[in-house]
Amino acid sequence: MEEVGIKVKEKRIGQRACDEKDAKGKLCLGHLKRWDTMPPEITTRLGLDGQIYRCDKCHVLYRASIQDRSSAGQKYVNRTVDLLGNAVRNHDE
């Protein structure tokens, strides 16, 4: 069985598109999707834990950033909204 190279990168805060460049220097720009069906052999071989994202074009893996507070990182803060859908500031912010 041939060893396949798997590239793992760190996902930047708010990043939603792949920033991997091909041989010509062109960006991939594939959508990063959460990869819930990761094979267990990849998990054990790479030591990945937590949320992993995968580019839907070039299949590069991305680790979730610790500082990411977006909804993609599942660390967002719930805020109240008014009738028009605008976020209402809390008094403690």
N, C-alpha and C positions, 0 to 999 in steps of 0.2 A: 504494500500500500504506500502510495506516495504522500509525503508530508505536504500539506497545503498551508501556505502562509496566511495567517489571519491578522489583519491590521486592526488595532484598537486605539482609538483616540479619545481625548477628553472633550466632552460636549461643552461649548461655551454657554454662558448665561443667555437664555432666550433664543439660542440657535435652533432653527427648524429645518435648515437645508444643509446638505453635505458640502464641505469645503475641500474635498479631496481633488487633487489635480491629476489629469491623465498624462500620458507620455508627451503630448503636445503642449502641456501647460494649461489646458482648458479645464475650468471647474466643472465638477459633476452636477452639482445643484439638485441632487435627488432628495426627496422628502425623507426626513428621519422619522421612523416609526418605532414605537416601543415594541421590543421583541420578547414576547411572553413565551414563545414556544422554542426557546433555545435548547438544543440537545445537551444532555447532561455531560457528555464527554468534553464539550467546549467549556462548560462551566468549570469542570475540575481541572482541565489542562491550562486554562488561562487564569483561573482563580477569580473569576468575575462573580460579584454578588451585587445585590441591589438592582436598580433599574438599568437596563441595557437598551440602547436604541440601535437600529440598523438602517443603513441607507437602502432605499428600495431599488436603486440603480446599480451601484457598484458593491453593495453589501459590506461596506466598512462598518465596524462596530464602534459605538460611542458609549463611554461611561457617562452617567448623569453627573452634572456638576453639583457640588455640595452647596454652593451659594445660590443656585437657581431657585427662585421663589415663584416661577411661573406656574401655570396650571399643568404644563407638561412635566414639571418636576414634582407635582402633587404637594407643594409646600405653600400654596397660595393662602392669602388671608381673606376670610369672608368679610364683605363690606355690605352695608345696607345701601339700597338705591331708592331714588325718588320715583314718582309716577312716570317720568320720562326716561328712566333707565340710567340716569346719571349717578355716579358714586357720590355718596354723602360723606363728608369728612367727619371723623370722630373728633371729639374735643381733646383727646390725649395725643393726637398726631401733631 
